[in-house]
Amino acid sequence: MPENVPYKAKLLIVDDEKNIRRTLLMVLGDENVSPRDCGSAEEALRLMREDPAEIILLDIKLPGMDGIKMLESVKKEWPSTEVIMISGHGSIRDAVGATRLGAYDFLEKPLDRDRVVLSVRNCFEKHALYRRLMLIDEELDERYRMVGSSQVVRQLIAEIRKVAPTSGRVLVTGESGTGKELVARAVHKLSKRADKPFVKVNCAAIPAELIESELFGYERGAFTGATGKKKGQFELADGGTLFLDEVGDMSLAAQAKVLRVLQTGEMSHVGGERTISVDVRVVAATNKDLKKAVAAAEFRDDLYYRLNVIPIHCLPLRDRLDDIPPLLTKFVTEFCKENGLRIKDIEPEVLQVMRGYDWPGNIRELKNVIERMVIMSTDPITVADLPEYVTGSKTAVDISSYDGMSLKDVRNEVEKGYILSKLREYGWNITRTADVLGIERTNLHKKIKQLGIRRDDQEE
């Protein structure tokens, strides 16, 4: 709907008295509703099946099917429709019964104009909020939709559909940037817990000393800075799904507590004694080889077997190049909309070059490259808009550019360039880049700060 056209909720008035219907149509004429009316429940249900109303003013006493029976039918077929009951012979029993069946309000005849208007306005606001939430959900669904036409993706989706409705724990493995979070969200969306929370915890991003309080919450005074009581992620995910991303980076102490929750369904706050029961389905993900981590005593074998009930592996982008065309179309469209641009065309050569690149940073790297192209390119997007490292064109090092620099400065420049190239190669994944460089993550963070490396440098 165009933004300059005000949204009007569809309203249906159901009453066997013509005068009341006419009066209500007049009273609500200036409200944000598009009204229709009829004199029976049977006619009302027919109209609803043709074009469902979002608000109904419904008389209890009707010829044929009464209003209470119709209310039951409406709430079964159109649960989001708000129903305001009307009665000329109302009783507390009728009002309570209607409310239990899901009626929004109960109005007695003779109708008070202000009360009718207020009730309809409240219904409108509630439904408008519902519509906004639905639009947000649709946008999120689109954002996290798995895209691809390759046999690999079709098989992955088939696995997810088989696994999701069960209660089995899932361990998603694969390189960084392969879409492990998308798998976790799809498992949740297709599960019986879809209407409950999906809570993500990035175990690698939380310092080891804070991971326990983040997962399990804490009591006031549990540690320095704990000035109040806070729920942990397990509690926040109660009834839903907890996604433990980069679970291989979790400390052994936290692993022991997670294992206890998985075994017993019970936990306690840090600094607390009370036992709290939680019902959570855990989906974990890692880019590490947990079997090797278990052998090296870096990951608990009992927790590994608890998490690895149903393994799902995400293949790297280089093994599913047939998915680049739909991903390219999706991301170009997405970033053009985000930046208020007309959807840009893409020259066919761009796709050919992309298919010839190895994509070590996988889909995350592809997405970053496409965002850069959308922002920096004209229309259409051409091969010239691709980064040099993707097209394979490299410029020879000009040693003369170091003239007049000290050995230390030259060393810093070379080191900066090399670290930047590796960060870019691995989609700015600090953990993986540090592994490739053979240094600790903390040391890499120090180097980035010391050498003044910025993410914007990859665009230079």
TORKOL-4160 file (C-alpha; in steps of 0.2 Angstrom, whole numbers, padded with zeros to 4 digits, m for minus):
460
<pt num="1" X="0000" Y="0000" Z="0000"/>
<pt num="2" X="0007" Y="0017" Z="m0005"/>
<pt num="3" X="0013" Y="0027" Z="0011"/>
<pt num="4" X="0002" Y="0042" Z="0007"/>
<pt num="5" X="m0014" Y="0031" Z="0007"/>
<pt num="6" X="m0020" Y="0029" Z="0025"/>
<pt num="7" X="m0023" Y="0012" Z="0031"/>
<pt num="8" X="m0041" Y="0008" Z="0034"/>
<pt num="9" X="m0047" Y="m0008" Z="0044"/>
<pt num="10" X="m0061" Y="m0018" Z="0036"/>
<pt num="11" X="m0076" Y="m0018" Z="0048"/>
<pt num="12" X="m0091" Y="m0029" Z="0048"/>
<pt num="13" X="m0107" Y="m0024" Z="0057"/>
<pt num="14" X="m0118" Y="m0039" Z="0061"/>
<pt num="15" X="m0136" Y="m0035" Z="0068"/>
<pt num="16" X="m0153" Y="m0039" Z="0063"/>
<pt num="17" X="m0160" Y="m0022" Z="0067"/>
<pt num="18" X="m0157" Y="m0010" Z="0051"/>
<pt num="19" X="m0158" Y="0006" Z="0062"/>
<pt num="20" X="m0144" Y="0000" Z="0073"/>
<pt num="21" X="m0133" Y="m0004" Z="0058"/>
<pt num="22" X="m0137" Y="0012" Z="0050"/>
<pt num="23" X="m0133" Y="0022" Z="0066"/>
<pt num="24" X="m0116" Y="0012" Z="0068"/>
<pt num="25" X="m0112" Y="0016" Z="0050"/>
<pt num="26" X="m0115" Y="0035" Z="0053"/>
<pt num="27" X="m0106" Y="0035" Z="0070"/>
<pt num="28" X="m0090" Y="0026" Z="0063"/>
<pt num="29" X="m0090" Y="0036" Z="0046"/>
<pt num="30" X="m0075" Y="0047" Z="0051"/>
<pt num="31" X="m0065" Y="0032" Z="0059"/>
<pt num="32" X="m0051" Y="0023" Z="0051"/>
<pt num="33" X="m0062" Y="0009" Z="0045"/>
<pt num="34" X="m0070" Y="0003" Z="0029"/>
<pt num="35" X="m0087" Y="m0004" Z="0035"/>
<pt num="36" X="m0100" Y="m0016" Z="0028"/>
<pt num="37" X="m0115" Y="m0023" Z="0037"/>
<pt num="38" X="m0127" Y="m0038" Z="0036"/>
<pt num="39" X="m0142" Y="m0045" Z="0047"/>
<pt num="40" X="m0137" Y="m0063" Z="0050"/>
<pt num="41" X="m0122" Y="m0073" Z="0056"/>
<pt num="42" X="m0124" Y="m0084" Z="0041"/>
<pt num="43" X="m0122" Y="m0069" Z="0029"/>
<pt num="44" X="m0108" Y="m0062" Z="0039"/>
<pt num="45" X="m0098" Y="m0079" Z="0038"/>
<pt num="46" X="m0101" Y="m0079" Z="0019"/>
<pt num="47" X="m0094" Y="m0061" Z="0018"/>
<pt num="48" X="m0079" Y="m0066" Z="0029"/>
<pt num="49" X="m0075" Y="m0080" Z="0018"/>
<pt num="50" X="m0075" Y="m0068" Z="0003"/>
<pt num="51" X="m0066" Y="m0054" Z="0011"/>
<pt num="52" X="m0061" Y="m0056" Z="0029"/>
<pt num="53" X="m0064" Y="m0041" Z="0041"/>
<pt num="54" X="m0052" Y="m0036" Z="0054"/>
<pt num="55" X="m0065" Y="m0029" Z="0066"/>
<pt num="56" X="m0082" Y="m0036" Z="0069"/>
<pt num="57" X="m0097" Y="m0028" Z="0079"/>
<pt num="58" X="m0108" Y="m0043" Z="0082"/>
<pt num="59" X="m0125" Y="m0044" Z="0090"/>
<pt num="60" X="m0128" Y="m0059" Z="0102"/>
<pt num="61" X="m0146" Y="m0061" Z="0097"/>
<pt num="62" X="m0148" Y="m0065" Z="0079"/>
<pt num="63" X="m0160" Y="m0075" Z="0069"/>
<pt num="64" X="m0153" Y="m0093" Z="0065"/>
<pt num="65" X="m0135" Y="m0094" Z="0072"/>
<pt num="66" X="m0133" Y="m0083" Z="0087"/>
<pt num="67" X="m0118" Y="m0071" Z="0090"/>
<pt num="68" X="m0109" Y="m0083" Z="0102"/>
<pt num="69" X="m0109" Y="m0097" Z="0089"/>
<pt num="70" X="m0102" Y="m0085" Z="0076"/>
<pt num="71" X="m0089" Y="m0079" Z="0088"/>
<pt num="72" X="m0083" Y="m0096" Z="0090"/>
<pt num="73" X="m0082" Y="m0099" Z="0071"/>
<pt num="74" X="m0073" Y="m0082" Z="0068"/>
<pt num="75" X="m0060" Y="m0086" Z="0081"/>
<pt num="76" X="m0056" Y="m0103" Z="0074"/>
<pt num="77" X="m0055" Y="m0097" Z="0056"/>
<pt num="78" X="m0049" Y="m0079" Z="0058"/>
<pt num="79" X="m0040" Y="m0078" Z="0075"/>
<pt num="80" X="m0033" Y="m0061" Z="0072"/>
<pt num="81" X="m0050" Y="m0053" Z="0069"/>
<pt num="82" X="m0056" Y="m0043" Z="0084"/>
<pt num="83" X="m0074" Y="m0045" Z="0089"/>
<pt num="84" X="m0084" Y="m0033" Z="0099"/>
<pt num="85" X="m0100" Y="m0041" Z="0105"/>
<pt num="86" X="m0117" Y="m0031" Z="0107"/>
<pt num="87" X="m0132" Y="m0036" Z="0117"/>
<pt num="88" X="m0149" Y="m0029" Z="0121"/>
<pt num="89" X="m0151" Y="m0042" Z="0135"/>
<pt num="90" X="m0134" Y="m0044" Z="0141"/>
<pt num="91" X="m0129" Y="m0052" Z="0157"/>
<pt num="92" X="m0112" Y="m0054" Z="0166"/>
<pt num="93" X="m0113" Y="m0073" Z="0161"/>
<pt num="94" X="m0114" Y="m0068" Z="0143"/>
<pt num="95" X="m0100" Y="m0055" Z="0144"/>
<pt num="96" X="m0088" Y="m0068" Z="0153"/>
<pt num="97" X="m0093" Y="m0081" Z="0141"/>
<pt num="98" X="m0089" Y="m0070" Z="0126"/>
<pt num="99" X="m0073" Y="m0064" Z="0133"/>
<pt num="100" X="m0067" Y="m0082" Z="0136"/>
<pt num="101" X="m0070" Y="m0086" Z="0118"/>
<pt num="102" X="m0059" Y="m0071" Z="0113"/>
<pt num="103" X="m0071" Y="m0056" Z="0111"/>
<pt num="104" X="m0062" Y="m0040" Z="0113"/>
<pt num="105" X="m0076" Y="m0030" Z="0121"/>
<pt num="106" X="m0094" Y="m0032" Z="0126"/>
<pt num="107" X="m0106" Y="m0017" Z="0124"/>
<pt num="108" X="m0124" Y="m0016" Z="0130"/>
<pt num="109" X="m0139" Y="m0008" Z="0121"/>
<pt num="110" X="m0143" Y="0006" Z="0120"/>
<pt num="111" X="m0126" Y="0009" Z="0113"/>
<pt num="112" X="m0116" Y="0024" Z="0119"/>
<pt num="113" X="m0108" Y="0033" Z="0104"/>
<pt num="114" X="m0092" Y="0037" Z="0113"/>
<pt num="115" X="m0090" Y="0019" Z="0120"/>
<pt num="116" X="m0092" Y="0012" Z="0103"/>
<pt num="117" X="m0080" Y="0024" Z="0095"/>
<pt num="118" X="m0067" Y="0021" Z="0109"/>
<pt num="119" X="m0069" Y="0002" Z="0107"/>
<pt num="120" X="m0067" Y="0002" Z="0088"/>
<pt num="121" X="m0052" Y="0014" Z="0089"/>
<pt num="122" X="m0043" Y="0002" Z="0102"/>
<pt num="123" X="m0047" Y="m0013" Z="0091"/>
<pt num="124" X="m0040" Y="m0003" Z="0076"/>
<pt num="125" X="m0024" Y="0001" Z="0085"/>
<pt num="126" X="m0022" Y="m0017" Z="0091"/>
<pt num="127" X="m0024" Y="m0023" Z="0073"/>
<pt num="128" X="m0012" Y="m0010" Z="0066"/>
<pt num="129" X="0001" Y="m0016" Z="0078"/>
<pt num="130" X="m0002" Y="m0034" Z="0073"/>
<pt num="131" X="0000" Y="m0029" Z="0055"/>
<pt num="132" X="0016" Y="m0020" Z="0059"/>
<pt num="133" X="0023" Y="m0035" Z="0068"/>
<pt num="134" X="0017" Y="m0047" Z="0053"/>
<pt num="135" X="0027" Y="m0035" Z="0041"/>
<pt num="136" X="0042" Y="m0036" Z="0052"/>
<pt num="137" X="0041" Y="m0055" Z="0053"/>
<pt num="138" X="0039" Y="m0056" Z="0034"/>
<pt num="139" X="0055" Y="m0044" Z="0032"/>
<pt num="140" X="0064" Y="m0055" Z="0044"/>
<pt num="141" X="0059" Y="m0071" Z="0035"/>
<pt num="142" X="0065" Y="m0064" Z="0019"/>
<pt num="143" X="0081" Y="m0058" Z="0027"/>
<pt num="144" X="0085" Y="m0075" Z="0034"/>
<pt num="145" X="0077" Y="m0085" Z="0020"/>
<pt num="146" X="0089" Y="m0099" Z="0013"/>
<pt num="147" X="0093" Y="m0095" Z="m0005"/>
<pt num="148" X="0100" Y="m0107" Z="m0018"/>
<pt num="149" X="0095" Y="m0119" Z="m0032"/>
<pt num="150" X="0109" Y="m0131" Z="m0031"/>
<pt num="151" X="0107" Y="m0149" Z="m0026"/>
<pt num="152" X="0117" Y="m0145" Z="m0010"/>
<pt num="153" X="0104" Y="m0133" Z="m0004"/>
<pt num="154" X="0090" Y="m0143" Z="m0009"/>
<pt num="155" X="0097" Y="m0158" Z="0001"/>
<pt num="156" X="0100" Y="m0146" Z="0016"/>
<pt num="157" X="0083" Y="m0139" Z="0016"/>
<pt num="158" X="0076" Y="m0157" Z="0015"/>
<pt num="159" X="0086" Y="m0161" Z="0030"/>
<pt num="160" X="0080" Y="m0146" Z="0040"/>
<pt num="161" X="0062" Y="m0150" Z="0036"/>
<pt num="162" X="0064" Y="m0168" Z="0042"/>
<pt num="163" X="0074" Y="m0162" Z="0058"/>
<pt num="164" X="0064" Y="m0147" Z="0063"/>
<pt num="165" X="0048" Y="m0154" Z="0069"/>
<pt num="166" X="0057" Y="m0166" Z="0081"/>
<pt num="167" X="0064" Y="m0162" Z="0098"/>
<pt num="168" X="0082" Y="m0167" Z="0094"/>
<pt num="169" X="0097" Y="m0156" Z="0097"/>
<pt num="170" X="0106" Y="m0150" Z="0081"/>
<pt num="171" X="0124" Y="m0147" Z="0079"/>
<pt num="172" X="0128" Y="m0136" Z="0063"/>
<pt num="173" X="0145" Y="m0137" Z="0056"/>
<pt num="174" X="0154" Y="m0128" Z="0042"/>
<pt num="175" X="0166" Y="m0114" Z="0038"/>
<pt num="176" X="0163" Y="m0096" Z="0043"/>
<pt num="177" X="0151" Y="m0087" Z="0032"/>
<pt num="178" X="0142" Y="m0103" Z="0026"/>
<pt num="179" X="0125" Y="m0099" Z="0033"/>
<pt num="180" X="0125" Y="m0109" Z="0049"/>
<pt num="181" X="0114" Y="m0096" Z="0058"/>
<pt num="182" X="0101" Y="m0097" Z="0043"/>
<pt num="183" X="0100" Y="m0116" Z="0046"/>
<pt num="184" X="0097" Y="m0113" Z="0065"/>
<pt num="185" X="0083" Y="m0101" Z="0061"/>
<pt num="186" X="0075" Y="m0112" Z="0049"/>
<pt num="187" X="0075" Y="m0126" Z="0061"/>
<pt num="188" X="0066" Y="m0115" Z="0074"/>
<pt num="189" X="0054" Y="m0108" Z="0061"/>
<pt num="190" X="0049" Y="m0125" Z="0056"/>
<pt num="191" X="0048" Y="m0132" Z="0073"/>
<pt num="192" X="0033" Y="m0133" Z="0086"/>
<pt num="193" X="0042" Y="m0119" Z="0095"/>
<pt num="194" X="0041" Y="m0107" Z="0081"/>
<pt num="195" X="0029" Y="m0095" Z="0091"/>
<pt num="196" X="0042" Y="m0095" Z="0105"/>
<pt num="197" X="0058" Y="m0085" Z="0107"/>
<pt num="198" X="0074" Y="m0088" Z="0096"/>
<pt num="199" X="0089" Y="m0083" Z="0106"/>
<pt num="200" X="0106" Y="m0082" Z="0099"/>
<pt num="201" X="0122" Y="m0082" Z="0109"/>
<pt num="202" X="0139" Y="m0079" Z="0101"/>
<pt num="203" X="0150" Y="m0089" Z="0112"/>
<pt num="204" X="0166" Y="m0082" Z="0104"/>
<pt num="205" X="0161" Y="m0064" Z="0106"/>
<pt num="206" X="0158" Y="m0065" Z="0125"/>
<pt num="207" X="0174" Y="m0065" Z="0136"/>
<pt num="208" X="0176" Y="m0081" Z="0146"/>
<pt num="209" X="0173" Y="m0073" Z="0163"/>
<pt num="210" X="0156" Y="m0067" Z="0157"/>
<pt num="211" X="0149" Y="m0082" Z="0147"/>
<pt num="212" X="0142" Y="m0090" Z="0163"/>
<pt num="213" X="0132" Y="m0075" Z="0168"/>
<pt num="214" X="0127" Y="m0071" Z="0150"/>
<pt num="215" X="0120" Y="m0089" Z="0148"/>
<pt num="216" X="0113" Y="m0092" Z="0166"/>
<pt num="217" X="0109" Y="m0074" Z="0173"/>
<pt num="218" X="0115" Y="m0068" Z="0190"/>
<pt num="219" X="0109" Y="m0062" Z="0206"/>
<pt num="220" X="0113" Y="m0045" Z="0213"/>
<pt num="221" X="0130" Y="m0044" Z="0221"/>
<pt num="222" X="0136" Y="m0060" Z="0212"/>
<pt num="223" X="0151" Y="m0051" Z="0206"/>
<pt num="224" X="0158" Y="m0033" Z="0205"/>
<pt num="225" X="0146" Y="m0023" Z="0194"/>
<pt num="226" X="0131" Y="m0035" Z="0197"/>
<pt num="227" X="0120" Y="m0021" Z="0204"/>
<pt num="228" X="0104" Y="m0030" Z="0200"/>
<pt num="229" X="0096" Y="m0047" Z="0195"/>
<pt num="230" X="0097" Y="m0052" Z="0177"/>
<pt num="231" X="0090" Y="m0066" Z="0167"/>
<pt num="232" X="0101" Y="m0077" Z="0157"/>
<pt num="233" X="0099" Y="m0082" Z="0139"/>
<pt num="234" X="0093" Y="m0100" Z="0144"/>
<pt num="235" X="0078" Y="m0091" Z="0153"/>
<pt num="236" X="0075" Y="m0079" Z="0139"/>
<pt num="237" X="0074" Y="m0094" Z="0127"/>
<pt num="238" X="0062" Y="m0104" Z="0138"/>
<pt num="239" X="0049" Y="m0113" Z="0127"/>
<pt num="240" X="0059" Y="m0109" Z="0112"/>
<pt num="241" X="0076" Y="m0112" Z="0104"/>
<pt num="242" X="0093" Y="m0106" Z="0110"/>
<pt num="243" X="0106" Y="m0105" Z="0097"/>
<pt num="244" X="0124" Y="m0107" Z="0103"/>
<pt num="245" X="0135" Y="m0100" Z="0089"/>
<pt num="246" X="0153" Y="m0104" Z="0089"/>
<pt num="247" X="0150" Y="m0116" Z="0104"/>
<pt num="248" X="0168" Y="m0122" Z="0102"/>
<pt num="249" X="0175" Y="m0106" Z="0110"/>
<pt num="250" X="0165" Y="m0109" Z="0126"/>
<pt num="251" X="0176" Y="m0111" Z="0142"/>
<pt num="252" X="0176" Y="m0128" Z="0150"/>
<pt num="253" X="0168" Y="m0121" Z="0166"/>
<pt num="254" X="0153" Y="m0115" Z="0155"/>
<pt num="255" X="0153" Y="m0131" Z="0146"/>
<pt num="256" X="0150" Y="m0141" Z="0162"/>
<pt num="257" X="0135" Y="m0129" Z="0167"/>
<pt num="258" X="0127" Y="m0131" Z="0149"/>
<pt num="259" X="0129" Y="m0150" Z="0151"/>
<pt num="260" X="0119" Y="m0149" Z="0167"/>
<pt num="261" X="0105" Y="m0139" Z="0160"/>
<pt num="262" X="0104" Y="m0151" Z="0145"/>
<pt num="263" X="0104" Y="m0166" Z="0157"/>
<pt num="264" X="0092" Y="m0160" Z="0170"/>
<pt num="265" X="0082" Y="m0145" Z="0162"/>
<pt num="266" X="0087" Y="m0135" Z="0177"/>
<pt num="267" X="0099" Y="m0121" Z="0181"/>
<pt num="268" X="0104" Y="m0108" Z="0193"/>
<pt num="269" X="0109" Y="m0089" Z="0192"/>
<pt num="270" X="0127" Y="m0085" Z="0195"/>
<pt num="271" X="0127" Y="m0081" Z="0214"/>
<pt num="272" X="0110" Y="m0089" Z="0217"/>
<pt num="273" X="0104" Y="m0105" Z="0225"/>
<pt num="274" X="0087" Y="m0106" Z="0218"/>
<pt num="275" X="0084" Y="m0120" Z="0205"/>
<pt num="276" X="0075" Y="m0114" Z="0189"/>
<pt num="277" X="0067" Y="m0126" Z="0177"/>
<pt num="278" X="0069" Y="m0122" Z="0158"/>
<pt num="279" X="0062" Y="m0130" Z="0142"/>
<pt num="280" X="0074" Y="m0125" Z="0128"/>
<pt num="281" X="0079" Y="m0134" Z="0112"/>
<pt num="282" X="0098" Y="m0131" Z="0109"/>
<pt num="283" X="0105" Y="m0129" Z="0092"/>
<pt num="284" X="0124" Y="m0126" Z="0092"/>
<pt num="285" X="0135" Y="m0121" Z="0078"/>
<pt num="286" X="0154" Y="m0121" Z="0076"/>
<pt num="287" X="0168" Y="m0119" Z="0062"/>
<pt num="288" X="0180" Y="m0129" Z="0073"/>
<pt num="289" X="0183" Y="m0148" Z="0072"/>
<pt num="290" X="0175" Y="m0153" Z="0089"/>
<pt num="291" X="0182" Y="m0171" Z="0088"/>
<pt num="292" X="0199" Y="m0164" Z="0088"/>
<pt num="293" X="0195" Y="m0151" Z="0102"/>
<pt num="294" X="0188" Y="m0166" Z="0112"/>
<pt num="295" X="0204" Y="m0176" Z="0109"/>
<pt num="296" X="0214" Y="m0161" Z="0114"/>
<pt num="297" X="0204" Y="m0159" Z="0130"/>
<pt num="298" X="0198" Y="m0142" Z="0125"/>
<pt num="299" X="0180" Y="m0148" Z="0123"/>
<pt num="300" X="0170" Y="m0160" Z="0134"/>
<pt num="301" X="0166" Y="m0176" Z="0126"/>
<pt num="302" X="0150" Y="m0178" Z="0135"/>
<pt num="303" X="0144" Y="m0161" Z="0130"/>
<pt num="304" X="0149" Y="m0165" Z="0112"/>
<pt num="305" X="0138" Y="m0181" Z="0111"/>
<pt num="306" X="0124" Y="m0171" Z="0119"/>
<pt num="307" X="0124" Y="m0158" Z="0106"/>
<pt num="308" X="0128" Y="m0169" Z="0091"/>
<pt num="309" X="0112" Y="m0178" Z="0091"/>
<pt num="310" X="0108" Y="m0173" Z="0073"/>
<pt num="311" X="0123" Y="m0166" Z="0063"/>
<pt num="312" X="0120" Y="m0154" Z="0049"/>
<pt num="313" X="0135" Y="m0148" Z="0038"/>
<pt num="314" X="0135" Y="m0132" Z="0028"/>
<pt num="315" X="0146" Y="m0134" Z="0013"/>
<pt num="316" X="0157" Y="m0119" Z="0007"/>
<pt num="317" X="0152" Y="m0108" Z="m0007"/>
<pt num="318" X="0166" Y="m0115" Z="m0018"/>
<pt num="319" X="0157" Y="m0131" Z="m0018"/>
<pt num="320" X="0140" Y="m0124" Z="m0023"/>
<pt num="321" X="0144" Y="m0111" Z="m0036"/>
<pt num="322" X="0127" Y="m0114" Z="m0044"/>
<pt num="323" X="0119" Y="m0104" Z="m0029"/>
<pt num="324" X="0129" Y="m0088" Z="m0034"/>
<pt num="325" X="0116" Y="m0081" Z="m0047"/>
<pt num="326" X="0101" Y="m0082" Z="m0035"/>
<pt num="327" X="0112" Y="m0075" Z="m0020"/>
<pt num="328" X="0118" Y="m0061" Z="m0032"/>
<pt num="329" X="0100" Y="m0056" Z="m0036"/>
<pt num="330" X="0095" Y="m0057" Z="m0018"/>
<pt num="331" X="0109" Y="m0046" Z="m0011"/>
<pt num="332" X="0108" Y="m0033" Z="m0025"/>
<pt num="333" X="0090" Y="m0031" Z="m0023"/>
<pt num="334" X="0092" Y="m0030" Z="m0004"/>
<pt num="335" X="0106" Y="m0017" Z="m0003"/>
<pt num="336" X="0098" Y="m0007" Z="m0017"/>
<pt num="337" X="0082" Y="m0006" Z="m0006"/>
<pt num="338" X="0092" Y="m0002" Z="0010"/>
<pt num="339" X="0101" Y="0012" Z="0001"/>
<pt num="340" X="0086" Y="0020" Z="m0008"/>
<pt num="341" X="0092" Y="0015" Z="m0025"/>
<pt num="342" X="0083" Y="0009" Z="m0040"/>
<pt num="343" X="0087" Y="m0010" Z="m0042"/>
<pt num="344" X="0103" Y="m0010" Z="m0053"/>
<pt num="345" X="0106" Y="m0022" Z="m0068"/>
<pt num="346" X="0121" Y="m0033" Z="m0068"/>
<pt num="347" X="0131" Y="m0037" Z="m0083"/>
<pt num="348" X="0133" Y="m0056" Z="m0087"/>
<pt num="349" X="0152" Y="m0055" Z="m0086"/>
<pt num="350" X="0151" Y="m0051" Z="m0067"/>
<pt num="351" X="0143" Y="m0068" Z="m0064"/>
<pt num="352" X="0156" Y="m0077" Z="m0074"/>
<pt num="353" X="0170" Y="m0069" Z="m0064"/>
<pt num="354" X="0162" Y="m0072" Z="m0048"/>
<pt num="355" X="0160" Y="m0091" Z="m0052"/>
<pt num="356" X="0179" Y="m0091" Z="m0055"/>
<pt num="357" X="0183" Y="m0085" Z="m0038"/>
<pt num="358" X="0186" Y="m0097" Z="m0023"/>
<pt num="359" X="0176" Y="m0086" Z="m0010"/>
<pt num="360" X="0186" Y="m0091" Z="0005"/>
<pt num="361" X="0175" Y="m0080" Z="0016"/>
<pt num="362" X="0160" Y="m0089" Z="0009"/>
<pt num="363" X="0142" Y="m0081" Z="0008"/>
<pt num="364" X="0147" Y="m0068" Z="0020"/>
<pt num="365" X="0162" Y="m0062" Z="0009"/>
<pt num="366" X="0150" Y="m0063" Z="m0006"/>
<pt num="367" X="0138" Y="m0052" Z="0003"/>
<pt num="368" X="0151" Y="m0039" Z="0008"/>
<pt num="369" X="0157" Y="m0038" Z="m0010"/>
<pt num="370" X="0140" Y="m0036" Z="m0017"/>
<pt num="371" X="0136" Y="m0022" Z="m0004"/>
<pt num="372" X="0152" Y="m0013" Z="m0010"/>
<pt num="373" X="0147" Y="m0015" Z="m0028"/>
<pt num="374" X="0129" Y="m0008" Z="m0025"/>
<pt num="375" X="0135" Y="0007" Z="m0016"/>
<pt num="376" X="0150" Y="0011" Z="m0027"/>
<pt num="377" X="0145" Y="0007" Z="m0044"/>
<pt num="378" X="0134" Y="0015" Z="m0057"/>
<pt num="379" X="0120" Y="0006" Z="m0066"/>
<pt num="380" X="0123" Y="m0007" Z="m0073"/>
<pt num="381" X="0136" Y="m0016" Z="m0061"/>
<pt num="382" X="0151" Y="m0021" Z="m0071"/>
<pt num="383" X="0166" Y="m0032" Z="m0069"/>
<pt num="384" X="0176" Y="m0016" Z="m0066"/>
<pt num="385" X="0166" Y="m0014" Z="m0050"/>
<pt num="386" X="0172" Y="m0030" Z="m0043"/>
<pt num="387" X="0188" Y="m0029" Z="m0031"/>
<pt num="388" X="0204" Y="m0034" Z="m0039"/>
<pt num="389" X="0207" Y="m0049" Z="m0028"/>
<pt num="390" X="0190" Y="m0056" Z="m0035"/>
<pt num="391" X="0195" Y="m0052" Z="m0053"/>
<pt num="392" X="0212" Y="m0059" Z="m0051"/>
<pt num="393" X="0221" Y="m0043" Z="m0057"/>
<pt num="394" X="0235" Y="m0038" Z="m0046"/>
<pt num="395" X="0246" Y="m0024" Z="m0046"/>
<pt num="396" X="0265" Y="m0027" Z="m0044"/>
<pt num="397" X="0273" Y="m0020" Z="m0029"/>
<pt num="398" X="0282" Y="m0004" Z="m0032"/>
<pt num="399" X="0297" Y="m0004" Z="m0021"/>
<pt num="400" X="0300" Y="0014" Z="m0024"/>
<pt num="401" X="0285" Y="0019" Z="m0014"/>
<pt num="402" X="0295" Y="0014" Z="0001"/>
<pt num="403" X="0309" Y="0027" Z="m0002"/>
<pt num="404" X="0313" Y="0038" Z="0012"/>
<pt num="405" X="0304" Y="0026" Z="0025"/>
<pt num="406" X="0313" Y="0018" Z="0039"/>
<pt num="407" X="0314" Y="m0001" Z="0040"/>
<pt num="408" X="0302" Y="m0001" Z="0054"/>
<pt num="409" X="0289" Y="0009" Z="0044"/>
<pt num="410" X="0291" Y="m0002" Z="0029"/>
<pt num="411" X="0289" Y="m0018" Z="0040"/>
<pt num="412" X="0273" Y="m0010" Z="0048"/>
<pt num="413" X="0266" Y="m0006" Z="0030"/>
<pt num="414" X="0270" Y="m0024" Z="0024"/>
<pt num="415" X="0262" Y="m0031" Z="0040"/>
<pt num="416" X="0247" Y="m0020" Z="0039"/>
<pt num="417" X="0244" Y="m0025" Z="0020"/>
<pt num="418" X="0246" Y="m0043" Z="0024"/>
<pt num="419" X="0235" Y="m0044" Z="0039"/>
<pt num="420" X="0222" Y="m0033" Z="0029"/>
<pt num="421" X="0222" Y="m0045" Z="0015"/>
<pt num="422" X="0219" Y="m0060" Z="0026"/>
<pt num="423" X="0205" Y="m0051" Z="0036"/>
<pt num="424" X="0197" Y="m0047" Z="0019"/>
<pt num="425" X="0200" Y="m0065" Z="0013"/>
<pt num="426" X="0191" Y="m0073" Z="0028"/>
<pt num="427" X="0177" Y="m0060" Z="0028"/>
<pt num="428" X="0184" Y="m0051" Z="0044"/>
<pt num="429" X="0182" Y="m0067" Z="0054"/>
<pt num="430" X="0195" Y="m0063" Z="0068"/>
<pt num="431" X="0196" Y="m0081" Z="0075"/>
<pt num="432" X="0199" Y="m0089" Z="0058"/>
<pt num="433" X="0211" Y="m0075" Z="0052"/>
<pt num="434" X="0221" Y="m0077" Z="0068"/>
<pt num="435" X="0222" Y="m0096" Z="0066"/>
<pt num="436" X="0229" Y="m0093" Z="0048"/>
<pt num="437" X="0241" Y="m0080" Z="0054"/>
<pt num="438" X="0247" Y="m0092" Z="0068"/>
<pt num="439" X="0243" Y="m0079" Z="0082"/>
<pt num="440" X="0231" Y="m0077" Z="0096"/>
<pt num="441" X="0215" Y="m0068" Z="0093"/>
<pt num="442" X="0219" Y="m0055" Z="0107"/>
<pt num="443" X="0236" Y="m0052" Z="0098"/>
<pt num="444" X="0227" Y="m0049" Z="0081"/>
<pt num="445" X="0216" Y="m0037" Z="0090"/>
<pt num="446" X="0231" Y="m0028" Z="0096"/>
<pt num="447" X="0239" Y="m0028" Z="0079"/>
<pt num="448" X="0223" Y="m0021" Z="0071"/>
<pt num="449" X="0223" Y="m0007" Z="0083"/>
<pt num="450" X="0242" Y="m0004" Z="0083"/>
<pt num="451" X="0243" Y="m0003" Z="0064"/>
<pt num="452" X="0227" Y="0007" Z="0062"/>
<pt num="453" X="0218" Y="m0005" Z="0051"/>
<pt num="454" X="0200" Y="m0001" Z="0048"/>
<pt num="455" X="0187" Y="m0011" Z="0039"/>
<pt num="456" X="0185" Y="0004" Z="0027"/>
<pt num="457" X="0203" Y="0000" Z="0021"/>
<pt num="458" X="0196" Y="m0015" Z="0011"/>
<pt num="459" X="0188" Y="m0002" Z="m0001"/>
<pt num="460" X="0204" Y="0007" Z="m0004"/>
